[in-house]
Amino acid sequence: MSPHPTERLPKGDPRDVGAPGGLDHEGFGSVDVPKVPPPQAVDQLQQVLDSPEVASLIRTLQEVRWTGRPGYSVRSMVGMCLVKSLYALPTWSRTVRLVAEHDGLQRVLGCAPSQWACYRFAKMLRERDAWALARCLDDVLGALRHEHPDMGQNVAVDASDLPAYANGHRLNHDGTERNYSDPDASWGHRSAVSTRGKGGFYGYKVHAAICANTDLPLAWSVQTAKESEHNLALPLIDKTKALGFDVRTAIMDKGYDSEGLHFFLMQRGIAPVIALKETGPVKRGKAEPPHCVHGEWTFAGADYKRRATKWRCPSGECKPGSMWLNADRMHPLIPRESKRFRHLYNSRSSVEREFGRLKHEWALLPLRTRGIARVQLHADLTILAKLACALAKDRATALPVAA
């Protein structure tokens, strides 16, 4: 006699019959496995606001806020900036609507600020209190350096496109001149990504130096799209070193390949790891290792102070059996034929991964603001949220487990 359709079947051993079994999960059974729930955005916001670095920013902004009506608290306004990135919201209006409907966020922030208060606070951060935000970012990076002693040793440098929230065409459909809504933006070139082909775009570029070990940004700058990536490489490296990071290698694609950049990097004690362009001397074999009748010479070390590399005869029969070559673009301190160079250059993908995370997970794109100063502030706040969350996660992981 078959059971009633609404009657629950007992859970049996699937080895007893030729049926899968295991239908009754009312008592949790085999699906009851221990899991650690992921951190919620509200909990992350609470941890970040309570961190010493962000709390110092809040105190600083409170001290300079000596005039005007009291309005909303500085802590709630800084929290709104973090909520915008934590929930990947492109506009202040959507952020305000989320907080107005979210009891947990209101409990952490203490209130639900208005859209116009967010605009006013962003204007003050941009025009008056930019130094306080920059100091907070430096403090967060310093704390991350303390958590990760090897952070910043291998740095990957690249740039990524930020299409403007504007139309960059010069003429309207009727042939009349267009008034640009974002005159700071310009036309530039971007590479192909996924199904999107390469070509021109109207907007900005974010240039960044990313730690290849932690995938975290160390230094960044927003420039108009026509600005060459090559001109921003050394300033980003210098800014990273000024923050106290021990930069040892600078990893870049062939767009940065030049004799001058190699020279200035080695002058700073940094080994360049840059792909080689197929220029005329390269095609003529100038970049190949030394050769003799016994074959290709092997790499035998580098002297960073002398900026020279040592090579040995494979058989040792040549007299002399070794020679020194001045390090340059053709023969860098880390030879391109070595396994170490390939390993370091493969880590350049860290900068591509980080750009993707910032754009799609932290609302760096789409831009919904105009003007290079506003776009720079948008990038600073987005990266502050990313770095502060990473720091809070490291500190939570480092806490000892209670017995």
C-alpha positions, 0 to 999 in steps of 0.5 A, spaced: 500 500 500 503 506 497 503 512 503 498 518 502 501 523 498 502 528 504 505 523 509 512 524 510 517 518 508 522 516 513 529 517 512 533 510 510 539 508 508 540 508 500 544 502 501 538 498 503 534 499 496 536 501 489 533 508 491 537 514 493 534 515 500 535 521 504 528 524 503 527 527 511 531 533 513 527 535 518 532 534 523 537 537 519 541 530 518 546 530 513 545 538 511 547 540 518 554 542 517 558 547 521 559 554 517 562 560 518 557 566 516 560 571 512 561 578 515 555 582 514 555 589 511 552 592 517 558 589 521 563 591 517 561 598 517 561 598 525 568 595 525 570 600 520 567 606 524 570 604 530 577 603 528 582 607 530 584 610 523 577 612 521 575 614 528 581 619 528 578 622 521 572 623 525 575 627 531 579 631 526 573 633 522 569 635 528 575 639 530 575 643 524 567 643 524 566 650 528 561 654 524 555 653 521 549 649 524 550 642 527 546 638 522 548 631 522 554 628 526 560 627 522 560 620 524 554 618 520 556 622 514 563 618 514 559 612 515 554 614 509 561 615 505 562 607 507 555 605 506 556 607 498 562 603 497 560 597 501 553 596 498 556 598 491 551 604 490 553 609 484 549 615 487 548 619 494 540 618 492 540 611 492 545 610 498 540 615 502 534 611 500 537 604 502 539 607 509 532 610 510 529 603 509 535 599 513 534 599 521 541 596 522 544 601 518 540 607 522 542 603 528 550 604 526 549 611 523 545 613 529 540 617 524 538 617 516 542 623 513 538 627 507 541 627 500 543 634 500 547 633 507 551 628 503 552 632 497 554 638 502 559 633 506 562 631 500 563 638 498 567 640 504 571 633 503 573 636 496 574 643 498 576 644 505 578 637 508 582 633 503 588 633 507 584 630 513 582 624 508 589 624 505 592 623 512 586 617 514 588 614 508 596 614 510 594 611 517 590 605 514 596 604 509 601 604 515 596 599 519 596 595 513 604 595 513 604 593 520 599 587 519 603 585 513 611 586 513 612 584 506 607 588 503 609 593 498 615 589 496 613 587 489 608 593 486 604 592 480 603 599 476 597 600 471 592 604 469 584 603 467 579 607 464 573 610 467 568 613 462 565 619 464 558 621 466 558 625 459 557 625 452 564 627 449 562 628 442 564 635 439 557 636 435 550 635 436 546 631 431 544 637 428 551 639 427 551 645 432 557 645 437 556 641 444 557 644 451 560 639 454 557 637 461 564 635 463 570 639 460 575 636 465 574 629 461 578 628 455 578 622 449 583 617 450 585 609 448 583 603 452 585 596 451 580 590 449 577 587 455 572 580 454 567 582 449 569 589 449 574 591 443 579 596 444 578 603 442 577 610 444 573 613 450 571 619 453 573 620 461 578 619 466 584 614 467 585 611 474 593 610 475 595 605 481 600 602 484 598 595 487 601 590 492 602 584 488 602 580 494 596 582 497 592 585 491 591 592 495 592 599 492 598 603 495 598 609 491 593 612 486 591 618 482 586 620 477 588 623 471 584 625 464 584 620 459 589 623 454 594 623 460 600 618 458 600 612 463 608 612 462 608 619 466 605 617 472 609 610 473 615 614 477 610 618 481 606 612 484 613 609 486 615 615 489 609 616 493 609 608 495 616 609 498 614 615 501 609 611 505 614 607 508 614 601 503 620 597 501 619 597 494 624 592 491 621 590 484 616 594 479 612 590 475 609 593 468 607 591 461 610 593 455 606 600 455 611 602 460 618 600 457 623 605 456 630 606 457 629 612 462 624 608 466 629 603 467 634 607 469 630 611 474 627 605 477 634 602 478 637 609 481 632 608 486 634 601 488 628 598 484 629 592 480 624 593 473 620 587 471 617 590 464 615 586 458 620 588 452 617 592 446 619 589 439 623 595 437 629 595 432 634 593 436 630 587 440 629 584 433 636 585 431 638 580 438 640 586 442 636 583 448 639 576 448 644 573 453 651 573 451 653 567 447 660 564 445 662 558 441 660 554 447 653 556 447 648 561 451 652 564 457 648 563 464 646 568 469 650 568 475 647 574 479 646 581 480 649 587 483 644 592 485 649 598 487 653 597 481 647 596 477 650 590 473 649 583 472 654 577 471 654 572 466 658 565 466 660 561 460 656 555 460 663 550 459 667 555 463 673 554 458 672 561 455 678 566 458 675 570 462 670 565 464 665 570 466 663 578 465 659 583 467 654 587 463 651 594 465 644 593 467 639 597 462 633 596 458 636 590 454 639 586 460 635 588 466 637 586 473 632 580 473 633 577 466 627 576 462 629 569 461 629 567 468 624 563 472 624 569 477 622 574 472 616 570 469 614 569 476 614 576 478 611 578 471 605 573 472 603 577 478 602 583 474 595 580 474 594 583 481 593 590 478 588 587 473 584 583 479 584 589 483 581 594 478 575 589 477 574 588 484 574 596 485 569 597 479 564 592 480 564 590 487 566 597 490 562 602 485 568 605 482 564 605 476 559 607 473 561 614 475 555 619 476 559 625 478 563 630 473 569 634 474 576 631 476 576 633 483 569 630 484 572 623 481 578 623 485 574 624 491 570 618 489 576 614 488 579 616 494 573 614 498 572 607 494 579 605 496 578 608 503 572 603 504 576 597 501 582 598 505 579 599 511 575 593 511 581 589 509 584 592 515 578 590 520 578 583 517 586 582 518 585 585 525 579 580 527 583 574 524 589 576 528 585 576 535 586 570 539 580 565 540 577 564 547 578 558 550 
